[in-house]
Amino acid sequence: MSGADTGTTTPWRPAGPVFLTTAQETSTGLLLAEAARRRGLDHVGLDRQDVVDALAGRAVHWYGGPLAADRIAARLGLGLLEPADDWLTELPEEFTGRRITLTTLSQAWTANRPLFVKPPSDKQFPAAVYADGTRLPRDGERIGPDTPVLVSDVVTFAFEYRLFVLDGRIATGSRYARFGRLDVAALDGDSHEREVRAFTDALLRTHRGSLPSAVVVDVGLSQDPDTGGERWAVVEANMPWFAHSYAADPDQVLEVVLRAAGPRELVAPRDAGYLRAGTAQLGEPSVVLHHSTPRPGR
């Protein structure tokens, strides 16, 4: 902003709470920015070198990728919540419907059969079915032999749903895939809505304490290709501040994102153990304590 009378440059600074998004525009980011403005927050894009300095000392909430978040979290005092890397492996099979292990990329490289492989939280490489371990990446940013990965049996999901969860309840949700292909529709009124809610409510009743208070849980209806049998299962859990909203209500999605990625001093004690590494204050437990050391065959 330029000073009208003097011609000098006045440092740009927002006046109130800020909703900060990555410089790369996404459909979810745009929807959440509109919702944030309706809520009275200033929306700022991380598109200039001076943005972080200008926001220092403000109440900032974040929506964007983990790489950018790691660069700005300490300076802005962000508390970023995320589920533990090994959360899926700790669930009983009644909720997963398949074998899942947390291991290292070097161990996954030795696989000689088709497997579904994904990074637990960060997106270093695509989550996908790989014909064998030789098809997995071997180099790239934050990719190496010790990179943790989740490895599971290959499962066919007929329908998949994304649920934004706040305090153990579904705030909003959306269907996002049918037989692995993008197929988006709001959860409300969906033909499987009642089943999705019943399964997820049962999961949250028994395992709410193993998740942060604001989280994304994906569930799906799996099909056995041999018998045709169907069952509901958890697909994965993710951080809300880097999750596509699809057809979920953006105002409700924003509620979850604001809790999951906001000022560090607002993080409740029960969520302190789910803070992303590097965002916990000295002497506090970090999410690292919930991320078990990868063990092959777990």
VEXDOZA-946474 format. One record per residue (C-alpha): x, y, z; residue in one letter. Coordinates in steps of 0.001 Angstrom, whole numbers, padded with zeros to 6 digits, always signed. Layout:
REM VEXDOZA-946474
XYZa;...
REM end
This chain:
REM VEXDOZA-946474
+000000+000000+000000m;+001409+003390-000943s;+001128+006435+001268g;-001168+008876-000560a;+000509+012085+000677d;+004190+011206+001026t;+004678+008710-001774g;+006406+006382+000652t;+005519+002711+000967t;+003606+001697+004060t;+004113-001928+005164p;+001051-003991+004345w;-000597-005500+007428r;-004031-007118+007874p;-006217-005824+010687a;-007727-008969+012215g;-007696-012791+012200p;-006356-014174+008949v;-007123-017205+006804f;-003901-017881+004903l;-003855-020120+001833t;-001179-021351-000499t;-000324-019225-003510a;-001487-022017-005814q;-005246-021622-006159e;-007372-024735-005729t;-011130-025177-005859s;-011226-026008-002146t;-008978-023085-001272g;-011246-020685-003132l;-014389-022067-001482l;-012822-021861+001970l;-011560-018324+001314a;-015137-017257+000523e;-016390-018999+003665a;-013670-017306+005730a;-014680-013876+004445r;-018307-014601+005330r;-017081-015400+008814r;-015226-012093+009049g;-011664-013323+008547l;-009223-011616+006214d;-008142-013934+003412h;-004503-013702+002385v;-002661-015708-000256g;+000926-016726+000378l;+002051-015092-002859d;+004679-012579-001743r;+007929-012717+000143q;+006750-010253+002785d;+003471-011994+003645v;+004798-014072+006539v;+006562-011102+008144d;+003429-008979+007765a;+001328-011639+009500l;+003658-012205+012454a;+001783-011634+015689g;-001649-012056+014083r;-004089-014909+014697a;-003465-016979+011566v;-005215-020102+010252h;-003781-022125+007396w;-005005-024142+004416y;-002345-025566+002119g;+000356-028181+001720g;+002682-029548+004391p;+005894-028362+002720l;+004787-024729+002807a;+003306-025225+006273a;+006631-026469+007620d;+008351-023335+006349r;+005934-020868+007958i;+004539-022628+011056a;+007168-021526+013566a;+007224-017888+012411r;+003421-017614+012514l;+002911-019685+015677g;+000725-022247+013910l;-000493-025380+015656g;-001116-027964+012928l;-003063-031077+013903l;-002690-034366+012066e;-003505-038023+012774p;-000711-040387+013722a;+001108-042186+010927d;+000240-045579+012410d;-003431-044856+013164w;-004755-047236+010497l;-002476-050054+011630t;-003861-049801+015172e;-007504-050183+014113l;-009098-053634+014417p;-009874-055383+011138e;-013590-054883+011699e;-012968-051250+010719f;-010226-051707+008096t;-011292-054891+006314g;-007688-055552+005274r;-004140-055980+006512r;-002224-052708+006859i;+001363-052194+008012t;+003507-049132+008621l;+006957-049810+007237t;+009752-048086+005323t;+010055-047448+001624l;+013155-049657+001467s;+011123-052577+002816q;+008319-051869+000344a;+010849-051952-002507w;+011287-055701-001871t;+007605-056553-002459a;+007011-059015-005290n;+003216-058734-005488r;+000646-055977-006034p;+000201-053718-003006l;-001486-050436-002190f;+001175-048021-000925v;+000851-044449+000348k;+002755-041964+002506p;+000923-041720+005858p;+000265-037963+005722s;+002556-036002+003412d;+002121-036472-000331k;+005667-037265-001452q;+004352-039652-004114f;+000915-040825-005321p;-001102-043218-003181a;-001826-046058-005581a;-001727-049778-006334v;+001804-050721-007397y;+002399-053953-009300a;+005450-054653-007123d;+008111-052835-005149g;+010205-052001-008195t;+007494-049552-009348r;+007784-047403-006219l;+009814-044155-006358p;+013428-044220-005207r;+014317-040543-005216d;+012681-037146-004957g;+011955-034521-002330e;+011710-036193+001108r;+011891-039654-000509i;+014493-042152+000648g;+014973-045627+002141p;+013687-044552+005574d;+010570-042767+004293t;+007585-044203+006213p;+004836-045758+004097v;+001566-047537+004725l;+001273-050816+002847v;-001994-052714+002540s;-003734-055435+000609d;-005364-054305-002616v;-009043-053579-002019v;-011763-052580-004473t;-013868-049727-003136f;-017200-049347-004918a;-017892-046004-003206f;-015658-043687-001178e;-016650-040813+001103y;-014748-037965+002762r;-015928-036925+006208l;-014855-033784+008047f;-015002-034626+011750v;-015113-032176+014653l;-015247-033291+018300d;-016173-036838+017359g;-019048-035893+015056r;-019391-035649+011281i;-019577-031933+010478a;-020046-032461+006740t;-019095-034932+004051g;-019009-035846+000400s;-018796-038844-001881r;-015662-038513-003961y;-015158-041747-005902a;-016931-044719-007436r;-014778-047716-008323f;-011676-045536-008133g;-012969-042824-010468r;-013881-039312-009409l;-017606-039183-008665d;-018625-036266-006449v;-021869-035735-004564a;-022858-034294-001190a;-023257-036797+001636l;-026647-035358+002557d;-029224-037224+000494g;-026742-039767-000891d;-028097-043286-001290s;-025530-044578+001217h;-025746-041690+003673e;-027339-043691+006492r;-024781-046508+006198e;-021854-044077+006031v;-023030-042246+009128r;-023748-045441+011069a;-020328-046947+010295f;-018452-043720+011031t;-020385-043084+014247d;-019451-046588+015449a;-015805-045910+014596l;-015770-042573+016402l;-017546-043940+019480r;-014798-046473+020034t;-011723-044725+018587h;-012359-040993+018926r;-009554-040773+021478g;-007003-041952+018906s;-007650-038973+016609l;-007274-035203+016945p;-010501-033297+017604s;-010479-031958+014024a;-009677-034527+011358v;-010697-035941+007996v;-011733-039591+007812v;-012315-041349+004493d;-014495-044456+004438v;-015621-046730+001631g;-017795-049658+000647l;-015393-052421-000349s;-016295-055318-002612q;-014734-058772-002769d;-014087-059445-006480p;-014441-063200-005948d;-017528-063442-003753t;-019169-060081-004401g;-019425-059538-000660g;-019548-055942+000566e;-018426-054264+003778r;-017722-050772+005026w;-014116-049952+005868a;-011886-047022+006759v;-009830-045835+003792v;-007561-043415+005671e;-007403-040375+007950a;-005891-037035+006934n;-005159-033520+008118m;-008105-031216+007258p;-005807-028362+006280w;-004663-030224+003156f;-007843-032100+002210a;-010046-031562-000840h;-013606-030728+000210s;-015324-032095-002924y;-019088-031457-002409a;-018948-030975+001369a;-020439-027794+002867d;-017555-025265+002748p;-018740-023414+005859d;-018639-026636+007874q;-015332-027663+006301v;-013928-024309+007394l;-014975-024990+011004e;-012863-028150+010963v;-009909-026485+009218v;-009864-023549+011649l;-009564-025955+014581r;-006928-028097+012864a;-004651-025271+011709a;-004698-022137+013813g;-002833-020291+016549p;-000717-022614+018660r;-002003-021117+021919e;-005562-022181+021043l;-004699-025882+020779v;-006513-027788+023525a;-004482-030038+025844p;-006151-033178+024449r;-004857-032221+020986d;-001283-031401+022000a;-000129-034934+021171g;-001339-034537+017583y;+000642-031412+016744l;+002716-031790+013619r;+006406-032163+014395a;+007993-028736+014674g;+004826-026958+015845t;+004811-028150+019456a;+006325-025839+022041q;+009447-026888+023899l;+008619-029408+026602g;+005282-030434+025092e;+004537-033783+023471p;+004459-033728+019677s;+002705-035896+017168v;+006069-037638+016777v;+005240-039476+019992l;+002189-040933+018273h;+004107-041912+015145h;+005522-045312+015917s;+008896-046210+014492t;+008135-048150+011289p;+008502-051862+011821r;+008312-054268+008877p;+005463-056741+009118g;+003614-054877+011856r;
REM end
